[in-house]
Amino acid sequence: MKNTIKVMFVFGTRPEAIKMAPIIKAMAKNNHFQEIVVVTGQHREMLDQALNDFKIVPDYDLNLMKNEQSLSSITIDVIQTLDGILDNDRPDIVLVHGDTATTFAASVSAFYHKITIGHVEAGLRTWHKYSPFPEEMNRQLTDTLADLYFAPTIQSQENLLLEHHNREHIFVTGNTAIDALNYTVHKEYNHSVLDKIEKGHRIIMLTMHRRENQENGLESVFSAVKNVIKQYEDIEVIFPVHLSPHVQEVAHRYFDDVDKVHLLPPLNTVDFQNIAARSFFIMTDSGGVQEEAPSLGKPVLVLRDNTERPEGVAAGTLKLIGTQSDNVQKNMRLLLDDKNVYQQMASAKNPYGDGKASEKILDIIYHHFQ
């Protein structure tokens, strides 16, 4: 029987940090574990925001982000840099999250060192190799290497079973994104952008950044938003703009002259989730927002052609609408005009858990090593 289980967390982006943070915080209070936090800095500035929000100080900061880094370079750098850390610390288990280049590369490195791999948010699938790219294959390849699977939903579990992963090592835990809301959303909250919103106006929260949408999707959606804004006097858009130079350029080109669109730098976790909680509905191509919004009672228009989170679509809290301009406008107007449709989406049951996923994950790891 092990007295203390040494757990190494490896992550590199803001969404990973948000979803790993509740596990790290829970583990710090439990004397059965020793946690080691490694961040790769795959997304430097946005990662640091989340670390600050949750008051997490990494044990190792690889600081690997480079200008115009390629997927190949970040993958190689993570594998090579983790080599010495894994040799030196010899954790009992490496925990990775989701579907980033960091996730895949850290799993490869742990495999090369014959260290147990735990995959948080395992089993999400679109079954389309290049959609989303590169996330779909990152998570499939990570699940090929993993030893313990922390699936957020029954559907995720079923996806893993279809791939013939060991049923005894698959656990439905809920999603740690819901746990994170317990640390971030507050009734007493304000932000300078909310002071600019005219009283009685409805807020649409917009986020958009995915690689597959950067070619044509951005312009199509932004054109649709601009048209709808002209038709409604009582709506305003808050748009935290991703740091991608292309997203920045297109967003400013479309919206710099539109008073009712408020372009912001990327928001920290607390600000984003509290503003989202005060919005009327959300438009996004983000994965994490699809999980958080049901707990906030906010309908989500998903700006993608497919999603690895079909549970939210089935529950009715998400609607997959793609990026074609006419369809985006039609669905925006539907939520703005039809109270019944809006209420059905806003009141749909959250399919992503009860906010106790972190505790379940700790319990599973503890019993695995006993």
C-alpha positions as CSV (number, residue, x, y, z in Angstrom):
1,M,0.0,0.0,0.0
2,K,1.4,3.4,-1.0
3,N,1.4,6.0,1.7
4,T,1.6,9.0,-0.6
5,I,0.7,8.9,-4.3
6,K,2.8,11.2,-6.4
7,V,0.6,12.9,-9.1
8,M,2.1,15.0,-11.9
9,F,-0.2,17.4,-13.7
10,V,0.9,18.5,-17.2
11,F,-1.0,21.2,-19.1
12,G,-0.3,24.2,-21.3
13,T,-3.4,26.2,-22.2
14,R,-6.0,28.2,-20.3
15,P,-8.9,25.7,-20.8
16,E,-6.7,22.9,-19.4
17,A,-5.7,25.0,-16.5
18,I,-9.3,25.9,-15.7
19,K,-10.3,22.2,-15.7
20,M,-7.3,20.9,-13.9
21,A,-7.4,23.6,-11.2
22,P,-10.3,22.0,-9.1
23,I,-8.4,18.7,-9.0
24,I,-5.2,20.4,-7.9
25,K,-7.0,22.4,-5.3
26,A,-8.8,19.3,-3.9
27,M,-5.6,17.3,-4.0
28,A,-3.7,19.9,-2.0
29,K,-6.1,19.3,0.9
30,N,-5.7,15.5,0.8
31,N,-2.7,14.0,2.6
32,H,-2.8,10.9,0.4
33,F,-1.3,12.8,-2.5
34,Q,1.7,14.8,-3.5
35,E,0.9,17.0,-6.5
36,I,3.5,18.2,-8.9
37,V,2.3,20.8,-11.4
38,V,4.1,21.2,-14.8
39,V,3.0,23.8,-17.3
40,T,4.3,23.9,-20.8
41,G,3.3,27.5,-21.6
42,Q,1.8,26.4,-24.9
43,H,-0.5,29.5,-24.6
44,R,1.6,31.8,-22.4
45,E,-0.5,34.9,-21.5
46,M,-3.9,33.2,-21.4
47,L,-2.5,30.3,-19.3
48,D,-1.0,32.7,-16.8
49,Q,-4.4,34.3,-16.4
50,A,-5.9,31.1,-15.3
51,L,-3.0,30.2,-13.0
52,N,-3.4,33.6,-11.3
53,D,-7.2,33.2,-11.0
54,F,-6.8,29.9,-9.1
55,K,-3.7,30.8,-7.3
56,I,-1.7,27.9,-8.7
57,V,2.1,28.1,-8.7
58,P,3.7,25.6,-11.0
59,D,6.6,23.4,-9.8
60,Y,7.9,23.5,-13.4
61,D,7.3,26.1,-16.0
62,L,8.7,24.9,-19.3
63,N,7.8,28.3,-21.0
64,L,7.9,26.7,-24.5
65,M,5.8,29.2,-26.4
66,K,7.5,30.7,-29.4
67,N,6.4,33.1,-32.1
68,E,4.6,31.3,-35.0
69,Q,5.2,27.9,-33.3
70,S,4.1,24.9,-35.3
71,L,2.2,21.9,-33.9
72,S,5.3,19.8,-34.6
73,S,7.6,22.0,-32.7
74,I,5.5,22.3,-29.6
75,T,5.0,18.5,-29.6
76,I,8.7,17.8,-29.9
77,D,9.6,20.4,-27.3
78,V,7.2,19.0,-24.8
79,I,8.4,15.4,-25.2
80,Q,12.0,16.4,-25.0
81,T,11.7,18.8,-22.1
82,L,9.6,16.4,-20.0
83,D,12.2,13.7,-20.3
84,G,14.5,15.0,-17.5
85,I,11.6,16.0,-15.3
86,L,10.0,12.5,-15.4
87,D,13.4,10.9,-14.8
88,N,14.0,13.1,-11.8
89,D,10.6,13.1,-10.2
90,R,9.3,9.6,-11.1
91,P,5.6,10.3,-10.5
92,D,3.2,7.4,-9.9
93,I,0.8,8.9,-12.5
94,V,0.8,11.7,-15.0
95,L,-2.6,13.5,-15.4
96,V,-3.3,15.2,-18.7
97,H,-6.5,16.9,-19.9
98,G,-8.5,17.0,-23.0
99,D,-7.0,17.4,-26.5
100,T,-4.1,19.8,-26.9
101,A,-0.7,19.3,-28.3
102,T,0.6,19.4,-24.7
103,T,-1.8,16.6,-23.8
104,F,-0.7,14.3,-26.6
105,A,3.0,15.0,-26.2
106,A,2.9,14.6,-22.4
107,S,1.2,11.2,-22.8
108,V,3.9,10.1,-25.2
109,S,6.6,11.1,-22.8
110,A,4.9,9.4,-19.9
111,F,4.5,6.2,-22.0
112,Y,8.2,6.2,-22.9
113,H,8.9,6.3,-19.1
114,K,6.3,3.5,-18.4
115,I,4.4,5.8,-16.1
116,T,0.6,5.4,-15.6
117,I,-1.4,8.0,-17.6
118,G,-4.7,9.4,-16.4
119,H,-6.8,11.2,-19.0
120,V,-9.2,13.8,-17.6
121,E,-12.1,14.5,-20.0
122,A,-11.5,11.2,-21.9
123,G,-13.7,9.9,-24.6
124,L,-14.9,13.0,-26.4
125,R,-15.3,12.3,-30.1
126,T,-16.6,13.8,-33.4
127,W,-15.2,10.8,-35.3
128,H,-14.0,13.4,-38.0
129,K,-10.2,13.3,-38.3
130,Y,-9.8,17.0,-39.1
131,S,-12.7,18.5,-37.2
132,P,-11.8,19.9,-34.8
133,F,-8.1,20.0,-36.0
134,P,-5.8,18.9,-34.4
135,E,-7.9,18.2,-31.2
136,E,-9.8,15.2,-32.5
137,M,-6.7,13.1,-33.1
138,N,-4.9,14.5,-30.0
139,R,-7.6,13.0,-27.8
140,Q,-7.9,9.8,-29.7
141,L,-4.2,9.2,-29.6
142,T,-4.0,10.1,-25.9
143,D,-6.8,7.6,-25.1
144,T,-4.8,5.0,-27.0
145,L,-1.9,5.6,-24.5
146,A,-3.9,6.2,-21.3
147,D,-4.4,3.7,-18.4
148,L,-7.2,5.5,-16.5
149,Y,-10.1,7.2,-18.3
150,F,-12.0,10.0,-16.5
151,A,-15.0,10.3,-18.9
152,P,-17.3,13.3,-18.3
153,T,-20.5,11.6,-19.5
154,I,-22.0,8.2,-20.3
155,Q,-21.7,9.1,-24.0
156,S,-17.9,9.6,-23.5
157,Q,-17.7,6.2,-21.8
158,E,-19.6,4.6,-24.7
159,N,-17.2,6.1,-27.2
160,L,-14.2,4.6,-25.3
161,L,-15.9,1.2,-25.2
162,L,-16.5,1.3,-28.9
163,E,-12.7,1.6,-29.2
164,H,-12.3,-1.5,-27.0
165,H,-10.7,0.3,-24.0
166,N,-10.8,-1.6,-20.8
167,R,-14.2,-1.1,-19.1
168,E,-12.7,-1.5,-15.7
169,H,-10.5,1.5,-16.2
170,I,-13.2,3.8,-17.5
171,F,-15.0,6.0,-14.9
172,V,-17.8,8.5,-15.5
173,T,-17.0,11.5,-13.3
174,G,-18.8,14.5,-14.7
175,N,-16.8,17.4,-16.0
176,T,-14.4,19.4,-13.8
177,A,-15.4,22.6,-15.7
178,I,-18.5,22.5,-13.5
179,D,-16.4,22.2,-10.4
180,A,-14.4,25.3,-11.5
181,L,-17.6,27.4,-11.5
182,N,-17.8,27.0,-7.7
183,Y,-14.5,29.0,-7.4
184,T,-15.3,31.7,-9.9
185,V,-18.9,32.8,-10.3
186,H,-20.1,35.4,-7.7
187,K,-23.3,37.3,-7.2
188,E,-21.5,40.5,-6.3
189,Y,-19.4,41.1,-9.4
190,N,-18.9,43.9,-11.8
191,H,-16.7,44.7,-14.8
192,S,-16.0,48.0,-16.6
193,V,-17.6,46.6,-19.8
194,L,-20.9,45.9,-18.0
195,D,-21.0,49.6,-17.0
196,K,-21.0,50.4,-20.7
197,I,-24.1,48.3,-21.4
198,E,-27.3,50.4,-21.4
199,K,-29.8,49.3,-18.8
200,G,-32.3,46.8,-20.1
201,H,-30.2,45.8,-23.0
202,R,-29.6,42.1,-23.7
203,I,-26.0,40.9,-23.8
204,I,-24.8,38.3,-26.4
205,M,-21.4,36.8,-25.4
206,L,-19.3,35.9,-28.5
207,T,-16.1,33.9,-28.7
208,M,-14.5,32.4,-31.8
209,H,-11.0,31.2,-32.5
210,R,-10.8,27.6,-33.8
211,R,-8.4,26.9,-36.6
212,E,-11.1,25.4,-38.9
213,N,-13.1,28.6,-38.6
214,Q,-10.3,31.0,-39.4
215,E,-10.5,30.6,-43.1
216,N,-14.1,31.6,-43.9
217,G,-16.1,31.1,-40.7
218,L,-15.0,34.2,-39.0
219,E,-16.1,36.6,-41.7
220,S,-19.4,34.8,-42.2
221,V,-20.3,34.9,-38.6
222,F,-19.2,38.5,-38.0
223,S,-21.2,39.6,-41.0
224,A,-24.3,37.9,-39.5
225,V,-23.8,39.4,-36.1
226,K,-23.3,42.9,-37.6
227,N,-26.6,42.5,-39.6
228,V,-28.6,41.3,-36.6
229,I,-27.3,44.2,-34.4
230,K,-28.7,46.7,-36.9
231,Q,-32.2,45.2,-36.5
232,Y,-32.4,45.2,-32.7
233,E,-32.0,48.3,-30.6
234,D,-31.7,46.4,-27.3
235,I,-28.8,44.0,-27.9
236,E,-25.1,44.4,-27.4
237,V,-22.3,42.0,-28.0
238,I,-19.3,41.4,-25.7
239,F,-16.5,39.8,-27.6
240,P,-13.2,38.8,-25.9
241,V,-10.9,38.5,-28.9
242,H,-8.5,35.6,-29.1
243,L,-4.8,36.6,-29.4
244,S,-4.5,34.9,-32.8
245,P,-3.3,37.7,-35.1
246,H,-5.8,36.6,-37.8
247,V,-8.8,36.6,-35.4
248,Q,-7.7,40.0,-34.1
249,E,-7.4,41.5,-37.6
250,V,-10.8,40.2,-38.8
251,A,-12.6,41.2,-35.5
252,H,-11.3,44.8,-35.6
253,R,-12.0,45.1,-39.3
254,Y,-15.7,44.1,-38.8
255,F,-16.4,45.7,-35.4
256,D,-14.2,48.7,-34.7
257,D,-16.9,51.0,-36.0
258,V,-19.9,49.3,-34.3
259,D,-20.8,50.9,-31.0
260,K,-22.8,48.0,-29.7
261,V,-20.0,45.5,-30.1
262,H,-17.5,45.6,-27.2
263,L,-14.1,44.1,-28.2
264,L,-12.0,43.1,-25.2
265,P,-8.7,41.4,-24.7
266,P,-9.0,37.8,-23.6
267,L,-10.7,37.7,-20.3
268,N,-9.4,35.9,-17.2
269,T,-11.5,33.0,-16.0
270,V,-13.4,34.9,-13.3
271,D,-14.3,37.8,-15.6
272,F,-15.3,35.5,-18.5
273,Q,-17.5,33.2,-16.5
274,N,-19.2,36.1,-14.5
275,I,-19.9,38.0,-17.7
276,A,-21.2,34.8,-19.3
277,A,-23.5,34.4,-16.3
278,R,-25.0,37.8,-17.0
279,S,-25.5,37.3,-20.8
280,F,-28.7,36.6,-22.6
281,F,-27.2,33.9,-24.7
282,I,-23.7,32.8,-25.9
283,M,-22.3,32.2,-29.4
284,T,-19.1,30.2,-29.5
285,D,-16.9,27.6,-31.2
286,S,-15.2,26.8,-27.8
287,G,-15.5,23.4,-26.2
288,G,-15.4,24.5,-22.6
289,V,-18.1,27.1,-22.9
290,Q,-20.5,24.4,-24.2
291,E,-20.0,22.7,-20.8
292,E,-20.1,25.7,-18.5
293,A,-23.2,27.4,-20.0
294,P,-25.8,24.8,-19.0
295,S,-24.8,25.4,-15.3
296,L,-25.3,29.1,-15.9
297,G,-28.7,28.7,-17.5
298,K,-27.6,30.2,-20.8
299,P,-28.5,28.9,-24.3
300,V,-25.5,28.3,-26.6
301,L,-25.3,28.6,-30.4
302,V,-22.4,26.5,-31.4
303,L,-20.5,28.0,-34.3
304,R,-19.3,24.6,-35.7
305,D,-20.5,21.9,-38.0
306,N,-20.1,19.2,-35.5
307,T,-19.3,18.9,-31.8
308,E,-17.7,16.3,-29.5
309,R,-20.2,17.3,-26.8
310,P,-23.4,15.9,-28.3
311,E,-24.9,15.5,-24.8
312,G,-25.6,19.2,-24.6
313,V,-27.3,19.2,-28.0
314,A,-29.4,16.2,-26.9
315,A,-30.3,17.9,-23.7
316,G,-31.4,21.0,-25.6
317,T,-29.0,23.6,-24.0
318,L,-26.7,23.7,-27.1
319,K,-27.7,24.2,-30.8
320,L,-25.2,23.3,-33.5
321,I,-25.6,26.0,-36.2
322,G,-22.4,26.1,-38.2
323,T,-21.0,29.4,-39.6
324,Q,-23.1,30.0,-42.7
325,S,-24.3,33.6,-42.4
326,D,-28.0,33.2,-43.1
327,N,-28.3,30.3,-40.6
328,V,-26.5,32.2,-37.9
329,Q,-28.8,35.2,-38.4
330,K,-31.9,32.9,-38.3
331,N,-30.9,31.3,-35.1
332,M,-30.0,34.5,-33.4
333,R,-33.4,36.0,-34.2
334,L,-35.1,32.8,-33.0
335,L,-33.6,33.2,-29.5
336,L,-34.2,37.0,-29.5
337,D,-37.8,36.8,-30.6
338,D,-39.3,33.5,-29.3
339,K,-39.6,33.3,-25.5
340,N,-40.6,29.6,-25.6
341,V,-37.6,28.5,-27.6
342,Y,-35.3,30.6,-25.4
343,Q,-36.8,29.2,-22.1
344,Q,-36.5,25.6,-23.3
345,M,-32.8,26.0,-23.9
346,A,-32.1,28.1,-20.8
347,S,-33.9,25.6,-18.5
348,A,-32.4,22.4,-20.0
349,K,-30.8,20.1,-17.5
350,N,-27.0,20.2,-17.4
351,P,-25.6,16.9,-18.7
352,Y,-22.1,17.5,-17.6
353,G,-22.2,16.7,-13.9
354,D,-22.9,17.9,-10.4
355,G,-19.7,19.8,-9.6
356,K,-18.0,16.9,-7.7
357,A,-15.9,15.5,-10.5
358,S,-12.6,16.3,-8.8
359,E,-13.5,14.4,-5.7
360,K,-14.5,11.4,-7.8
361,I,-11.2,11.5,-9.7
362,L,-9.1,11.6,-6.5
363,D,-11.0,8.7,-5.1
364,I,-10.5,6.6,-8.2
365,I,-6.7,7.3,-8.3
366,Y,-6.4,6.5,-4.6
367,H,-8.1,3.2,-5.0
368,H,-6.2,2.3,-8.1
369,F,-2.9,2.6,-6.3
370,Q,-4.1,0.7,-3.2
